[in-house]
Amino acid sequence: MQATVKTFDAATRSGSVFLDDGTEIPFEADAFDAGPLRHLRSGQRVNIVVTGERVTYVTLSTFPTP
């Protein structure tokens, strides 16, 4: 599913994204670390994988998701 980065803290490697319907979902470091990324910026489009109500993977829209 696609989303837009709202916040990202490089020190904790966590942040939050907005879904296209405006829903904000937080993500933890393990979701960021699962992908190949080194940094995110606000406004960047990403693909996320959500398991239950938790984001488990974050990557750029141009990269495949597991």
Protein Blocks (a to p, Z undefined) as FASTA:
>chain_A
ZZddfbdcfklopacdddfkopacdddfklmmmmmcfbdcehiacddddehjacfbdcdf
kbccZZ
